[in-house]
């Protein structure tokens, strides 16, 4: 099981791998216009996270809104999701 700190690093690494973007603030929306991450990029990022964590990452939206789409928000949601699996 991953800690929230480890999950934050996984997310940041996946974002960098797909987009080349580095040093993202944990509370910046990864789906807003600020970073310019496309919906297709989000799918690739989620795919990387699913492969590494072996959980259905898209399930974070069952109990969350789009506000979860920050590194901090996703790490907390994915941490809880992995404990439910």
VOTOR-457306 format. One record per residue (C-alpha): x, y, z. Coordinates in steps of 0.001 Angstrom, whole numbers, plus 524288, in hexadecimal, padded with zeros to 5 digits. Last residue first. Layout:
REM VOTOR-457306
XYZ ...
//
This chain:
REM VOTOR-457306
7D9CE7F6227F5ED 7D4517FFEC7FFC8 7E1C9803B3804E9 7E6188067B7F6F9 7DACA80FE27F521 7DE1C8177180165 7EC0C819A87FCD2 7E71C81CCB7EF3E 7DE32827687F4A2 7E8F482D477FD10 7F2DA82D187F1F2 7E8E0832717E871 7E5C083E1E7F103 7F407841737F38E 7F81B840037E554 7EC37847DB7E14F 7E067842637DA57 7D7DD83FED7E644 7D03584C437E311 7CABB844C27D773 7C10083ED37E0CE 7C301833997EA42 7BC31827477EF2E 7BB4B81F5E7E2A3 7C55E828057DBF1 7D0C8821247E28A 7CC5E815077DB20 7D4358198F7CF3E 7E050814717D647 7DBFC806467D521 7E699800397DDC2 7F3627F9457DA9F 7FB86804697E02A 805E08050E7D57E 7FD3A800F87CA2D 7F1CD8093A7CEB0 7FAB3814FF7D09D 80038813BC7C2DF 7F286812847BD39 7EDEC81E517C501 7F8F9826707BF39 7F5AC8218D7B184 7E75D825357B35F 7EB3B832747B8EB 7F3BF834D47ACEB 7E800832697A417 7E04883C777ABF0 7EB268464E7A921 7F47B84BE27B33B 7F5C185A797B0BE 7FB9185D737BE17 7F3C0869B47C14C 7E82E865E37B8D3 7E29485D197C348 7E2F284E5D7C389 7EEF284CAB7CC2D 7E956855F47D638 7F41B85BF77DE64 7F4248579A7EC98 8006284F257EC8A 8080B859A97E53E 80DBF8540A7D8D1 81C82853207D821 81D9C84CAF7CAC5 815AB84C717BE2B 81B0C8433F7B3CF 80D3883F587B039 80C1B830907B147 8182782D307B951 81731839AF7C159 808F7837167C4BC 80C22828F67C821 8177782D3D7D0C9 80EED837257D7EB 8046382CDE7DA05 80DF78229E7DEEA 8144282CBD7E7E4 80725830827EDA2 80431822057EF5E 810BC8203A7F71C 80D0A82B828000E 7FF3D826258018B 8050381929805D4 804D380D897FC8B 800008000080000 
//
